[in-house]
Amino acid sequence: MQENDIKRPSPEELLEVAKQQEASEQKKGKLTIYLGYAPGVGKTYTMLSDAHLRKKEGIDVVVGYAETHGRVETEKLLEGLEVIEPLIVDYKGLKLKEVNFEKIIQRKPQLVIIDELAHTNPPDFKNVKRYQDVEEILNAGIDVYTALNVQHIESLNDLVYQITNIAIKETVPDKFIEQASEIKLVDLTPEELLKRLHEGKVYVRDMAQAAIGKYFRSGNLLALRQIALRIVADSVDGKMRSYMKQHAIAGPWAIKEKVLVGVFASPYAEQLVRATYRFATEIDAQWIAVHVETQKNQNFTDQEKAWLNKAFDLVRSLGGQIVWIKGDDITTEIVNYAKSQNVTKIVIGKPRKFSMFSPTIPEKLIMQTEFIDVYLIAPKDKKPQEFLKKKKYNIKNIKDYLYSTINIGAVTLLSLILKNHLNHSSLMSIFLAALVLNALIFEIPAVIVSIVISVLVFDFFFIPPQYTFYISNFNYLISFLVYVVVIVFISILATKLKTKVNLLKESQLRELSLYELSNNLVMASTKEQVLSILINHIKKLFNVEAAIFIADENNKLKVGAKTKDFEINSETLGIANWSFINKKNAGFGTDTISNATALYIPMITTNGIFGVIAINLKQLNKPVTIDQTVAIDAIAHLGAIALERLKLMRCS
């Protein structure tokens, strides 16, 4: 192996890894996941058996939630263990048992057992998913034993669907699973599992009998078992690499690959993101999700916007980097970004068909990306009917049609007045000038309508025989065709130019705004100035109420700055504290306390957390765009860097 293919960890890197691990071990509880390849392999039984062993070792163990499904042998294992009474919730006439994680944190045992990690909480709960409850328990310094099947791992969702043809709705992000200190495989041969199923010892929640028959096939179980074995092997491999780095054991340490995935408004966008995550994880690569915003984004349907937003929500949950680029040519923008960021591999969806006359985006990428590997991912036909459904054109602006028609009416009137003084070529030039004006001002559909009207009007009033639509001279027909082609061509060029100008303006405004903010923050010499600059910039950019919570010397949050009408109460302080402690976004638009009116963003740098920004995005009365989310994250990061700089200045 050549020298440039090897990168051994430097002493500084080793020290940083050790510090991070030490800090993590001191502050957070350890997560142990009991992983199975299907329901019924014995995860809960094994987990409770291990709990008894921990109790004999003198560990303070409690059961936060255990789903026994009425199995006598499993229920017996609850005897002798302290059980934290679950919350009883009425939901659609049903009595649901839910984890009382706040009581568990208050009790503060050394170890807690919480079953069914992928479970979705009832509406109005603080957290949407149970794994988020578990995360809060871990952050409180409590160890957790929990159980999970492979079909509930987010990035494997499409693969499991492909194997079983059964869609799994409840999933856990891979980033959370990666936190596990240990993943224990609970294994059982498919033959033994099928025997248990026929004996009625396997309880499969929310599966119809027909679905059970499809799921529990020998071939399916073998494939799922292989996936589970690979997950555990990958976990062990990752721990080994981490151990080798910490102890300076010779690698070789491969130079990091960088993977880029192109994300489009498609029902297959989430599948593409999952596939990219799995691919990047297998080669231990950094990965970036890129969307290029063009003029087409303005005409996206609500469904297309939802596909795009869900895909980027998934990117966030899987720990990918999001990049939003504005441009008029998708391929060019992706290639330029990939080259500027030293991307080594590009992942994109495989087109359903290739065209000889109009190259697809993947074809263009392959031709334009020398030294960059391009991977095509074939979509799984989960929702083909949605993708193939023809989109109706939405008439966005009736005024374009009205004004372009009025323009043609005006030149028609002028031409009728000058009819006896000008020849046909001169009259046609007047119409041509009007259409060029339309092409420069209005959108292509309105221009095409005005072209059709102008041709009919000119033929009716000025071409012999007059006051009919009959064309007696073939030369006039040729003139009309040239006339139409020229105007359409001008209209297309004008539209592209307008799109480029508008996108450039938007990009410049955003860049100037962030440049102005960073410049002002650099000049700030006190914490008060930094907070004032941040709050004023947020108000100016979004025109909504906001507040900034800052950590004091004891790491407790207090209000550092706020706009006039932002309400501070126990709820806002509670959400801000949650965001601060867990170092995650919370509130509006997230899975944690989603009914809140404000979005809470922690101000984080590589060296720590300095506070939380709260922005009342509900005042916008419309969904938050990815572009706005990127801007908010950038503001929070710049604010954190400014506060870190002031802290270092005080210490020096």
N, C-alpha and C positions, 0 to 999 in steps of 0.2 A: 504493500500500500504506500502511495506517495505521501510525502510530508504534508502537502497542502490538503490532503483528504483527512488529516487528523487534527483534532483540536482538544488538547488536554485542558482540564480546568485549572485556572490560575489560582494562586493562594487566596486572592480576594474573593473569587467566585466560591471557593470552598468555604471560606469564612461566612459568606453571606448565606449559603445553603444551611450551614450549621446553625447560624443565628435564627433563621426563619423556622427551622425545625424545632429549636429549643423554645422559641417564643410560642409556637403553635402548641407544643406539648404542655406548656405551662398554662395557657389560657383556655384552650378548647378541650372538650371531652373527646374520647376516641370512639370512632364509629366502626362497628363490626356488622357486616352484611352477610346474612345467610341466604345464599343464592341457589335457586332451583331452576330447572329447565321447564317445569310444568307444575300445576297444582297437584298436591297429593304426594310429593316426594318426601315429606316429613320435615319441612323447615321449622314450623312452630314447635314440634316435638323436640327436635335437636336443640333449638334455641332455649327452651325451658329446661332441658336436661343440663345444658351448660350453665344456666343460671343457678341451678342447685349446686353445681361444682364450685362456682364462684362464691356462693354463700358459705360453703364449708371452708373455703379459704379465708373467711373473715371479711369478705367484701359486703358492703351495704347494698343489697339488691332489692329493687321493687319492680312490680309489673305495672306498666302504664296502660298496656292494651295487649290482649292475646286473643286471637280468634281460633277457638277450639272446634267450631262447627259441630259441637255436640259429641265429639269423639271421647269416649270414656277414658281411654289411656292418656289422652292429652290433658283432659280436665284434671286428672289425678296429679299431674305435675304442678298444678297451681297450688296444691296443698303445701303448706309450709313456706310459701312466699307471700310477702306483703303486696297487696293489690291496691293501687290508687284507684278509687272509684271513678269510673268514666262519667263524662257529661251525658245526660239523657236529653236528646233533642227531638222535638216534634217536627216531622217533615212529611207533608202530604199524607197525614194520617198514620205515619209510621213512627215508631220509637227507635231512634238511632243512638247507638253508643259511640261516643267520640272521645279522643284522647284529651284529658284535662292537663295540658302541658304546663299551664301556669301553676297549678297545684304541685306538679312534679318539680318544677324549678324552686318553688317555695319549700318543698320537702328536702330537696337537694341530696338525693342519695348518691352513692358512687357509681351505680350502674342501674339503668332502667331498660326494661324489655318493652319494645313497641312493635307490634306486628303490622303487616300490610302497609308497607312504606308508600306504595303508589296510590293509596286511597285519596279520593277527593272529598274535602270537607263540605258540609252543608252551606247554603248561602248565608251571607252576613257574618261568617266566621272571620276572624282576623286574617288568617292565612287561607288561601284557596286550596292548598295541597298539604297532606300530612308530612311530607318530607320537609316542608318549611317549618312545621312545628318541631320536628326532630332537630332541625338546624338551630333553632333557638335554644333547645335543651343542650345541645353540644356547646353552643357559645356560653352557656352558663357553667361550663366546666364539668358536665355530667357525661359519663360514658353511655353509649346506646348500643343495644343489640336489636337489630331489625331484620325483617325478611322481605325477599323480593324474588320475582320470577323474571327470566331474561326477556320475556315479551313486553315487560314494562319499562325497559331501558329505552330512552328517547331515540337514540341514533339507530336502534335496531328495529324500530317500528315498521318500516317498509319491508325489511328483510323477513320479519315474522309474518307480515301480511302475505308476502310472496310465497312463503312456505305453507301457511295454514289457510290462506284466503279468508281470514277473520281479522277484522279491524279492531285494534286495541286502543281505547280512548284514554285510559289512565296511564301516564308515563312519568318517569323521573329523569331529570336532566343528567347527562353523563358527568357534568362538572361536579354535581353533588356526590355521585358514586365514586368519583376519583378521590374524594376526601377520606374514604374508608381506610382505616388503619389495617384492616384485614377483611378479605372476602373469602368466606368459607363455603365451599361447594357442598351442598346436600344432594347426594346422588342416589339414584335408584335405577335399576335396569328398566327399559321400556316394558319388558315382559311382566315384571313384578308390578309396575305401575298400572298396566292394563288390568292385571288381576285384581288390584285394589279397587280400580274403577268399577269393575263388574260386581264386586262384593259390596258396593255402595259406600266405600270408605273414603272416596274422593269427592269433596264438595267444590263445585265450580260455580262461582257466583256470576249472575248476569249472563249466563250462556244458555241458549235454548238447546233442547235435546239434539236437534239436527246439527247445531254448531259443535256440540260436544263430540258427536260422531265424526265430524270432519277434523276436529283438532286432535283428538286422541287416536291418530293413526300411527302405526309403527314407524313409517317413513318420516312423518312430522316429528315424532318424539326423538328419533335418532338425530335429525337435523338440529333440533332445539338443544339437545344434549351436547352436541358438538360445539354449538355457539357458547353454551355455558362454560364448557371446558376451556374454550379460547379466552373468554373474559377473565377467568381466574388465572390463566397462564400469563395474559397481558399484565394483570395486576402484579403478579410475582416478578415479572420481568422489569416493570417500572420501579418496584421497590429495590431490586438488585442494582439498577442503574443509579438510583439515588444513593444507595449505600456506597457504591464504588466512588461516586463523586465526593461524598463526605469524607471518605477515608483515603482519598488520593490514589486509588487503585488504578493502574494503567488501563486505558480504554480499549481500543481506540474510541475517541469521542467524535462522532461524525459531525461535520459542519451542518447547521440547521437548514433544512429545506423550507421553502416558503410557498404555500399553496393559495391560489386565488380561485374563487368560484364566482361565476357571473350569475346574478340573481335577477329574474324577470317576473313580471306579473302573470303567473301561471299556476294552475292547480298542482303542478309538479315541483314548485319551488322548494317546498319543505322537504320533499324526497331528495332533491339535489343537495340541500344543506346537510341532511343527515349522512348522505353518502360521502360528502366532502369531509365531514367531521371524522367518520370512521377511517377514511383514507389518510387524513392528516395525522390521526392518532397512531395508526399502524406504522407510519414512517417517522413519527416523532417530529412533526413539522408545525410551524406557525401557520395559521390559515386566516384568510381575509375574504369577506363577502362584499362584492362590489355590485352596485346598481348604477346604471347610467341613465340619468333623467333626460329625456328628449321631449320634443313637442307632443309626442303621443301621450305622455303622462297627463297632459291637460284633459284628455278625453277618456281617461280610465273610468270604467264603471265602478260602482261600489264593491262589486265582487272582486274585480282586479286589484283594487286598493287593499281589500281584506287579504287576498293571497299574498301580496307583497309585505304587508304589515306582519302577518303571521310568520312568514319566512324569516323576517328580521328579528322578531321576538324569539324565534328558535335559535338564531345565530347568537343572540345575547345569552340565552340559557345554556348554550353549549360552549360559551367562552370564546367565540370568534370575534374578530375585529370587523367593524362595519365601516365601509367607505361609500359615500354618496357623491357621484360625479355628475356634473351638468355638461351636456354636449349635444351635438347633432348627429354624430356617427358613433354607434355603440362600439363597434370593433376597434376603431381608432383610439377611442378613450381607454378601453381595456388594455390594449397593447401598450399605449404610452404609459399608463399607470404601472403595468407589470414590469416594463423595462426600468422605470424610474425607481421602483421599490425592490429590484433584484428578485422578482418572483421566479421560481424555478419550474412551477407546474401550474397549469390552468385547467380547471374543471368546468365543464359546461354541458348543458342538456343536449342529448343527441336529437337532431331534427328528424321528423317523421318521414321526410322525403328530401332529396337533393334535386336542385334545378340546374340545368345546363346553362340557362341564360341569366339567372339571378342567383349568385352564390349566397349560401346561408352564412350566418355569423360564425359557426364552427369552421366552415371552409375558409373564410377570410382569416380567422385566427391562425389556422394551420399554416397558411401561406405567409403571414406577416410576423410570426414569432420564431425567429431563428434562435436556437439554443434554449428554447422554453418548450417543455413537454405539454401537449394538449390531450386531455382525457375527456372522452365523450361518455356520458352516463345515460343509459336508456331509461326512459320513464316507465314506471309500473302503472298500468291502466287502472288506477283506483277510481278515477272520476273522468272517464273519457268523454262522457256526454257533456260535462261542463266545459271541457276544453274545446270540443268541436262545435259547440253551440255558436251560431253566428251572432255577432254583436251588432245590434242596431245602431245606426249612426245617430248621434244625439245632436240636434240642431242647437248649437251652443248660444248663438247670437243672431236673433231674427233681424236686428238692425243692419247687419252686414248685407243680408238679402234685400232689405228695403232700400238702403242707401245706394247700393250698386245698381238696382233697377231704376231708381230715380235719376241716377247719373245717365243711364242709357236713354231714359225718357227726355232728359234735357237736350242731349245731342241730337236726338230724333227731331225735336222741335226746331232746333237750330238748323239742321240739315234741310228740313222742309221749307224754311224761310229762304235758304240759300240755294235751293234746288235748281232754279232757273239760271243761276250765275256760275255754278261749278259743275265739272264733269264727275263721272262716277268714281274715278280714282281719288279725287279730292274729297268727295263725300265719305268714301271708305276710310280715308286717312283721319277724318274727324272721329268716326266711330272707333278706329284703332287707338287713337289717343285716349279716348274715354276708357276703353278696356285696359290699356296699359296702366292708367290711373287706378282703376279697380284692382288690377293685379298687384299693384304696389301697396294698396291700403287694406284690402279685404282678404279673407281666407279663401282657399282654393274652391270649396263647394259653391260659395257665393259668386266667385268669378266665373265658374263654368255655367251657372244659371244665367248670368248676365251675357255670356258669349252666345248662348242659345237664343236668348231674347233679341240680341242685336242682329244676329244672322236672319232671324225670321222677320224682324222689323225692316231691315235693309232690303230684303228680298221683296217684301210686300209693297213698300212705298217707292222704291227707287229702281228696281230691276224690271225691265220689260218682259212680259206684259205686266203692268202695274196693277196693284190691288188683288193680286193672286200670289200663291206660293209656288207657281210654276216657273222653272228656270229654262229659258229657251236656248241660252248660249252656254256651251260646256266650259268656256273660259271662266265664267263667273263661278262655277262650281269649284274649279281648281283654286281660284282666288279665295273662296270661302274656307277651303280646307287648309291652305297655307296660313290664312288669317287665324284660324282656330289653333293650329299647332304653335304658332309664334306666341300667342297670348297665354296658352297653357304653360309653355316653356318659361315665359317671363314670370308667370304667377308662381311656379314651383321654385324658381331661383329667388324670387322676392320673399316667399314664405321661409325658405331656408335661411336667408339673410336675416329676416326678422327674428327667427328662432335663435340664431347665433347671437344676435345683439341682445335679446332679452335674457338668454342664459348667461351671457357675459356680464350683463348688468347685475343680475342676481348674485352671481359668484363674486363679483367685485364688491358689491354691497356687504356681503357676508364676510369676505376677507378683510375689507376695510374696517368693518365693525369689530372683528376680533383683533385686528392690528391695533385699532384705537384703544380697545380694552387692555391688551397686553402692554401697550406703551404707557398708558395711564397707571397701570398696576406697578410697572417698573419704577415709575417716578414717585409712587407713594412711599412715604417714610414712616407711617404709623399704621397700626391695625385699623384704627377708625377710618382712615382715608381709604384703605383697601376695601373695607365693607361698604362705605359710601359709594365708591366707584362701581362695585359689583351690583348693588341694589338699584342704582340709577340706570345702569346699562340694561339690566333685566327689564325694568319698567319701560325703558325706551324701545327695546327690541320686541317685547311681547304685549305691552300695554295691559298688564295684569298685576294683581297684588302679589307681593313676595316678602319673604323674611329670610334672614341668615342667622343660624344658631351656631355659636362658637363655643368650643371647649375651654374651660378654665384650667387652672393649675391642677385641679383634682379630677380632670377629665369629665366634668359635669357640664351639660349644655346650658347656655343662657342665650337670650336674644341679643345678638350683636348689632343688627340693623333690620329695619322693616319699612315697608311702605305704609302710608297712612291708615288704610282700611284693612290691612291683614290682621285677622283676629288671632290672638294668642290665648289658648286655653289648655286645659289638661290633655285634650285629645291631640292637638297639634304638637305639644311638647312630648307626648308619649310616642307619636309616630316618628318625630325627629330623633328621639333617643333610640328607638328601634333601628332606624337607618344608620345611626352613628355606631351603635354596638355591633351590628351585623355587617356594616360596610356595604350595604346594598340599597338600591332604589326602593322606595315604598310609596304607598298612596295611589293617587290617580294614575290609571293606565298600567298598574303593575298587579302582581298576584298577591300582594300583601296589603291589606286594608284598602282594597280597590275602590270602596265607596267614599273615600276621602276626596275633598275638593282640590287638594294640592298634591303635586308631585314632590317628593323629598329625595334630594340627590346628595350623597356624601361627598365631601371635599377631600379627595385622597391623593397622596403622592406615594412614591415607592417607600418613603420613610415614615409614613404614618397618616393619620386622619386628623383634620383640623376643624371640622364642623360639618354642618348640613345646610343646604340651600332648599327652601320650600317655595314653590311657584304655583300659584292658583290657576292651573291650566284649564279648570272647568269653566272659567270665565270666557274662554275662547269660543265656547259653544260649538266646537267641531273637533273631530279626531286630531290628535297631534301627529304631524308628519314625521317621517324618519329624519328629514332635513332639520326640523326643529329640535328633535331629540339629540342629534349630533351637536348642534349649536349649544344646547343646554349642558351636555357633558363637557364640551370644550370650556364653557364659562366656569363650571365647577372646578375643572382641572387647573385652569389659569389662576383662579382664586386661591386654590390650595398651594400652588407653587409660590404665589406672592406672600402668603402667610408663612410658609416654610422659610422663605428668604429672610423675612423680618425676624423670625425665631433664631436663625443662624447668626444674624447680625448682633442680636442681643447676647448670644452665647460667646461670641468671639471677643 
